[in-house]
Amino acid sequence: SQGAKVIWLARFDHVTVTRLLPQATLMMGVPTFYTRLLGFKDFGLEACRGMRLFVSGSAPLLAETHDEFKARTGHAILERYGMTETGMITSNPYDPEGRIAGSVGYALPDITVRIAEPEGGSTLDAGEIGVIEVKGPNVFKGYWRNPEKTKAEFRPDGYFVTGDLGTMAADGRLTIVGRAKDLIISGGLNVYPKEIEDELNALPGVAEAAVVGVPHPDFGEGVIAVLAQAPGARIDDEAKVLRHLEGRLSKFKCPKRIFVVDDLPRNAMG
């Protein structure tokens, strides 16, 4: 209805995208797109001179990526949050000054978002970590021909349980911590992978980090980390990485092992 034209590509390639950006004004991307563009030395202000807006969704955007992208291009990426069952839920403001790295912004008009205790569903206070629940005209009616799953995913008062974990500031700004299913319980204590991944992603030479739980004979689940090296970097001192984390995280959150790979496996969306 807006008369917009779309440049279709068979796959994301940072060289091709950088070449085509001067023909566009809006880019809708996932975080991996932005990290790969930043890894291309020819990507910068000139390629983005005609751009109006960069948007990121589908996965949390690292604050470091947000800050580096703004420094290189002058654009603050607009991060937002949504899912198949709900459409869009929250968004950072259109005003660049209102966009905060690491946050997915505020609930859109007529949409209510709350943070709840995962099992009982009681509403949590500002700053507490819990499951994100949403209610509004954007929420679907239910899963096709699956009333059991529909009933399981809705609270009695109509809120849809997203399965994402987050915190909400007193002013309503939402920050995503991770997926409830990704929660690691090690020695009876909750470990949120994103907190550890943020520390690892800030290390020199780390392109991306993934933290997962694996079976452990003593703790139930043990925390391990997988690091993808940045182009030209070499991470070969596991003990040094672990020492860095010991000074910044509680002992029970520190990985038992660090594994280094060239790339993390990803789906078609990145």
Buried (B, 14 or more C-beta within 10 A) or exposed (E): EEEEEEEEEEEBEBEEBBEBBEEBEEBBBBBBBBBBBBEBEEBBEEBBEEBEBBBBBBEBBBBBBBBBBBEBBEBBBBBBBBBEBBBBBBBBEEEBEEBBBBBBBBBBEEBEBBBBEBEEBEEBEEEEBBBBBBBBEBBBEBBEEEEEEBEEBBEEEEBBBBBBBBBBEEEEBBBBBBBBEBBBEBEEEEBBBBBBBBBBBBBEBBBBBBBBBEEBEEBEBBBBBBBBBBEEBEBEEBEEBBEBBEEEBEEBBBBEEBEBEEEEEEEEEB
